[in-house]
């Protein structure tokens, strides 16, 4: 499991993206985070390899990587034990 501990809203963003690719605007509407908080969360999650950007411009979306799926799986196992 990653050694990074994330604020709860980072995990909320990651869980939403796991449900399917989402744009910045969609994530903002779902999570109700302000632009700066959401941007920081997306940037950190990308730098850590848990999500990636796909598409360009208005078609830009975020998707969970295999590393991100594994992180969420391990996190769920920790919570369930």
N, C-alpha and C positions, 0 to 999 in steps of 0.2 A: 504494500500500500504506500502511496505517496507520503512523504514526511511532512507535506504541507497541510496546515490546518487552515481551513477557509471559514470566513464569516458565513453565517447561515444563509444570507441572501445570495452568496456565490453558489451554494449548493442548490438553492431554489432555482436559480438560472440554469444550472447544469441539468437538474431533473426535468425542467421544461423542454430543454433542447433534446434530451434523451427521448422524449415522446415523439419527436419529429423535428425536421429542420424548421428554424424560426428566424425571422428577420429581427433587426434591432427594434423596429416599431412594434412588432408582435410581442416581443419579450417585454417591452416597456408597458404595453397594455395589460399583459398577464400578471407581471410581477409588481406593477405600480411603483417601480423604482425610478428615481430621478435619473436624468441622462448621465450625470457624472458617475453615480454609483454603478449603474449598469455598464457603462463604458469600462470602468475599472475592473469589474467582475469579468467581463468578456476578455479584456486584455490579459488578465492574470491567468484565466483558464486556457487561453490560447498559448501563452508563453510556457505553461506547464504541460502542454500537449494533450489536454483533456477535450478540447473542442477545436474545430477548424472552420475557417470561412470558406464558403463556396459561392460561386457566382460573382458578379461585379455590379457596381452601381445600385440601381433600384432592385436588382435581382439578388443582391448579396444576402446570404443567410448563413446561419451557424449550424453545424452538425457535431454530434458527439463522436469522438474517435474511439478506437478500440481501447486505448489506455483509459479514456473517460468512462467507458462502460465497465471496465475492470475495477476502476476506482469506486464507482457507485455500487457495484456488486459487493466488494469488500466492505464498504461502509454499511450496506444493508445487513450483511452478516454480523458485523460488530454490534449493530443496534438490536438485532434479533436474539443475541446471546445473552 
